[in-house]
């Protein structure tokens, strides 16, 4: 090539070409605003366990989750903290492999525990299709289905977190935990709002930004949120007081992935959990709660991010997890 094109022109042409291809790939991976900001899609199935349509009956529902997904982990955290057993709410962990999935990235594995026990589907698209013939929307997890009516109950993690706290699906009262107590609801809602905007979604806004300006807005939010949490957790054990609440559940998946994935891969480089003693201490406290550690395999999650988000890492190199 150097025999035909001057080096400056070759470099400029290659960079321009790759940038345009990258923008097309990113538009498929992560919807963007006109300013280059990542815009998280909304979800269409928002039924509620405990309603007339979906009564709170243990064993009636099935949950599909993926290890890499932070939105899935928050649902598993509620299940673990409230002591909802596999008998009461069985769940299947999907594999994150876009080469096996016919739409999106979630598929079922070959081992018995990774197969679909409800529909015998090969991937999550087939589950959506079985529940809603002709379905053409996004095939996302977490997903809860009603095994009795073969319908989708809900695919919005925020709703699932709330309903699993409210609906009585437990077969034991050993873990009598209310993650959304009436006396703290205003404070929890306030914390959820800024934690979601600035941190839960903020790290994705950093990683999926397609303009420098979009990234600058996102990294400012992430930095401010990390500093704010460090201050709050220097004054209280948990986000809104001395007991675990929904605010902690919604924060934990982001913090557990932060140093291993978001700091480098999503360019959230201004802070590290390791360097924030109060936030690090809170993370260690959360991991002492029975069942919490089992909701995430961080090594496998990091591998999934670096391997499957091709537009952000074309070479597929997976770094060592700290």
C-alpha positions in Angstrom: 0.0 0.0 0.0 2.8 2.4 0.8 3.9 2.1 -2.8 0.7 3.5 -4.0 -0.5 6.0 -1.3 1.5 8.5 0.8 1.6 7.4 4.4 -0.5 10.4 5.7 -3.2 9.7 3.2 -3.2 6.0 4.0 -3.5 6.6 7.7 -6.3 9.1 7.3 -8.2 6.9 4.9 -7.9 3.9 7.2 -9.0 5.8 10.2 -12.0 7.4 8.4 -13.1 4.1 7.0 -12.9 2.2 10.3 -14.6 5.1 12.1 -17.6 4.9 9.7 -17.8 1.1 10.0 -17.5 1.4 13.8 -20.4 3.9 13.9 -22.6 1.5 12.0 -21.7 -1.4 14.3 -22.3 0.8 17.4 -25.7 1.9 16.1 -26.8 -1.8 16.1 -25.2 -2.5 19.4 -26.2 0.6 21.3 -28.8 3.1 20.2 -27.5 6.7 20.1 -28.9 10.2 20.4 -28.0 12.8 17.7 -25.3 14.0 20.1 -23.5 10.7 20.3 -25.0 9.7 23.7 -26.0 6.1 24.4 -29.8 5.8 24.9 -30.9 2.7 26.8 -34.0 1.1 25.1 -37.3 0.7 26.9 -38.9 -2.7 27.4 -42.4 -3.8 26.5 -43.4 -6.6 29.0 -44.2 -5.2 32.4 -46.7 -7.6 34.0 -46.7 -8.0 37.8 -46.6 -11.1 40.0 -49.3 -10.6 42.6 -51.8 -9.3 40.0 -55.0 -11.1 39.0 -53.3 -12.2 35.8 -50.2 -13.5 37.5 -50.9 -14.7 41.1 -48.0 -15.1 43.5 -47.8 -18.9 43.2 -44.5 -20.5 44.1 -43.1 -22.7 41.2 -45.3 -21.2 38.6 -42.8 -18.9 37.0 -39.4 -19.3 35.4 -36.6 -16.8 35.3 -33.9 -16.5 32.5 -30.7 -14.6 33.3 -27.2 -14.1 32.0 -24.1 -14.0 34.1 -22.5 -11.0 32.3 -25.6 -8.8 32.5 -25.7 -6.4 35.5 -29.5 -6.0 35.1 -29.9 -9.8 35.5 -27.7 -9.8 38.6 -29.8 -7.3 40.4 -32.8 -9.7 40.1 -30.7 -12.7 41.3 -29.6 -10.5 44.3 -33.2 -10.0 45.4 -33.8 -13.7 45.0 -30.8 -14.5 47.1 -31.2 -11.9 49.8 -34.9 -12.7 50.3 -34.3 -16.4 50.3 -36.4 -17.3 47.3 -35.4 -20.9 46.5 -35.0 -22.6 43.2 -38.1 -24.6 44.0 -40.1 -21.4 44.4 -38.6 -19.6 41.4 -36.4 -21.8 39.2 -34.0 -20.0 36.8 -31.8 -20.8 33.9 -28.5 -19.1 33.2 -28.1 -18.3 29.5 -24.8 -18.3 27.7 -23.7 -15.1 26.1 -22.8 -16.2 22.5 -24.0 -14.2 19.5 -22.7 -16.9 17.2 -25.3 -19.3 18.6 -28.1 -16.8 19.0 -30.4 -16.1 16.1 -31.1 -12.6 17.5 -29.3 -10.8 20.2 -26.7 -12.6 22.2 -28.4 -15.0 24.6 -28.5 -18.7 23.8 -28.9 -22.0 25.7 -26.0 -24.4 26.3 -25.5 -28.1 25.8 -25.3 -29.2 29.4 -28.6 -30.1 31.1 -28.5 -27.1 33.5 -28.0 -24.7 30.6 -30.8 -26.1 28.5 -34.3 -24.5 28.3 -36.6 -26.6 30.6 -39.8 -24.8 29.7 -39.9 -24.5 25.9 -36.9 -26.6 24.7 -35.7 -23.4 22.9 -32.2 -23.1 21.4 -31.9 -19.4 22.2 -33.8 -16.6 24.0 -35.5 -15.4 20.7 -37.3 -18.8 20.5 -38.6 -18.2 24.1 -40.0 -14.8 23.1 -41.4 -16.4 19.9 -43.1 -19.2 21.8 -44.7 -16.7 24.1 -45.5 -14.2 21.4 -45.7 -15.6 17.9 -44.4 -13.2 15.4 -42.4 -11.2 18.0 -39.9 -8.9 16.4 -38.6 -6.8 19.3 -35.4 -7.1 21.3 -34.7 -10.4 23.0 -33.3 -9.3 26.3 -32.7 -10.8 29.7 -33.7 -10.9 32.5 -36.9 -12.5 31.4 -39.6 -14.0 33.5 -42.3 -16.3 32.0 -45.4 -17.9 33.3 -45.1 -21.6 32.7 -48.9 -22.2 33.1 -50.1 -19.7 30.5 -46.8 -19.7 28.4 -46.7 -16.0 28.4 -44.0 -13.4 29.2 -44.6 -11.8 32.5 -41.8 -9.2 32.5 -38.4 -8.3 31.0 -37.7 -5.1 32.9 -35.2 -5.6 35.8 -36.5 -2.6 37.7 -40.0 -4.1 37.9 -38.7 -7.6 38.6 -36.6 -6.3 41.6 -39.6 -4.6 43.0 -42.1 -7.5 42.5 -39.8 -10.1 43.9 -39.5 -8.0 47.1 -43.3 -7.6 47.3 -44.6 -10.9 46.1 -44.5 -13.8 48.6 -42.8 -16.6 46.7 -40.7 -17.8 49.6 -41.2 -21.3 51.1 -39.3 -20.2 54.2 -39.5 -17.1 56.4 -35.9 -17.5 57.5 -34.9 -14.4 55.5 -37.5 -11.8 56.5 -36.1 -8.9 54.5 -37.9 -5.9 53.1 -35.7 -4.1 50.5 -38.2 -1.3 50.0 -39.6 -0.4 53.5 -42.2 2.3 53.6 -40.2 4.6 55.9 -37.3 4.7 53.5 -39.0 4.7 50.1 -38.5 8.4 49.3 -34.8 8.1 50.1 -34.5 4.9 48.2 -36.2 6.4 45.1 -33.9 9.4 45.2 -30.8 7.2 45.4 -32.0 4.9 42.7 -32.6 7.9 40.4 -29.1 9.4 40.5 -27.3 6.0 40.8 -29.0 4.8 37.7 -28.4 8.0 35.6 -24.9 8.7 36.7 -23.5 5.2 37.4 -25.6 2.1 36.3 -26.2 3.7 33.0 -23.4 6.1 33.2 -20.7 3.5 32.6 -22.5 2.3 29.5 -22.8 5.9 28.3 -19.0 6.1 28.6 -18.4 2.8 26.8 -20.9 3.3 24.1 -20.4 7.0 23.4 -19.7 7.8 19.7 -18.5 11.4 20.2 -16.0 13.0 22.6 -18.6 15.3 23.9 -20.9 12.4 24.7 -18.1 10.6 26.6 -17.2 13.8 28.5 -20.7 14.2 29.8 -20.8 10.5 30.8 -17.4 10.4 32.6 -18.3 13.5 34.5 -21.4 11.8 35.8 -19.6 8.6 36.7 -16.9 10.5 38.6 -19.4 12.5 40.5 -21.4 9.4 41.4 -18.3 7.5 42.7 -17.3 10.5 44.8 -20.8 11.0 46.2 -21.0 7.3 47.1 -17.6 7.5 48.9 -18.9 10.3 51.0 -22.3 8.7 51.8 -20.6 5.3 52.7 -18.3 7.1 55.0 -21.3 8.1 57.1 -23.5 5.0 56.9 -22.9 1.4 56.3 -25.3 1.1 53.4 -26.6 3.6 50.8 -29.6 4.8 52.7 -28.9 3.8 56.3 -27.8 0.8 58.4 -29.7 -1.9 56.5 -29.5 -3.3 53.0 -32.2 -1.9 50.7 -33.1 -1.9 47.0 -30.6 1.0 46.5 -27.7 -1.3 47.4 -29.1 -4.1 45.2 -29.2 -1.8 42.2 -25.7 -0.4 42.9 -23.9 -3.7 43.5 -23.7 -5.1 40.0 -22.1 -2.0 38.7 -19.5 -1.8 41.5 -18.6 -5.5 41.2 -17.8 -5.0 37.5 -16.2 -1.6 37.8 -12.5 -2.3 38.3 -12.5 -5.5 36.2 -14.4 -4.2 33.2 -15.7 -0.7 33.2 -12.5 1.1 34.3 -10.6 0.0 31.2 -13.1 -1.4 28.7 -15.6 1.4 29.1 -13.0 4.1 29.7 -14.3 4.9 33.2 -10.7 5.8 34.1 -11.1 8.6 36.7 -11.8 6.4 39.7 -11.3 2.8 40.9 -13.2 1.0 43.7 -9.9 -0.3 45.0 -8.8 3.4 45.7 -12.1 4.3 47.5 -11.9 2.8 51.0 -15.6 3.4 52.0 -17.0 2.0 48.7 -14.6 -0.9 48.9 -15.7 -1.6 52.5 -19.3 -1.5 51.4 -18.6 -4.0 48.6 -16.9 -6.3 51.1 -19.9 -6.0 53.5 -22.3 -6.9 50.6 -20.4 -10.0 49.8 -20.8 -11.3 53.4 -24.6 -11.6 52.8 -25.6 -15.2 52.2 -26.1 -16.0 48.5 -24.7 -12.7 47.2 -21.3 -14.2 46.1 -23.1 -16.8 44.0 -24.9 -14.3 41.8 -21.8 -13.5 39.7 -18.8 -15.1 38.1 -16.7 -12.0 37.5 -14.0 -13.8 35.4 -16.6 -15.2 33.0 -18.4 -11.8 32.9 -15.2 -10.0 32.0 -14.5 -12.5 29.3 -18.0 -12.0 27.9 -17.6 -8.2 27.7 -14.2 -8.3 26.0 -15.0 -11.1 23.7 -18.5 -10.3 22.6 -18.7 -6.5 22.3 -16.7 -6.6 19.1 -17.0 -3.0 18.1 -15.2 -2.0 21.3 -12.5 -4.7 21.2 -12.0 -6.0 17.6 -9.0 -8.1 18.6 -10.9 -9.9 21.2 -8.1 -9.8 23.7 -9.3 -10.5 27.3 -7.1 -8.9 30.0 -6.5 -10.5 33.4 -9.1 -9.6 35.9 -7.7 -7.8 39.0 
